[in-house]
């Protein structure tokens, strides 16, 4: 069974320094949801982290760009001198060949 990061065994710690007004706002918001401040901060931060990761890892294309992208993938690759040089350089730098 996979547990979420919010309910998994606690082994890590993050300390925050914040203004009194910010702490009051967090305490008030947590109480509205019946959560501890720690749980409120963790669940809120994780939700934001997941959204940020999703925004940076997912590409969204409009219809025109989507069709252009698909067309580029569907066409056979033509190996020109620049592409061959780039592949050879990659093999030398990354693959060590």
Secondary structure, DSSP 4 states (H G I P E B T S, - for coil): -PPPTTTSPP---------HHHHHHHHHHHHHTT--HHHHHHHHHHHHHHHHHHHHH-----HHHHHHHHHHHHSPP---HHHHHHHHHHIIIII--
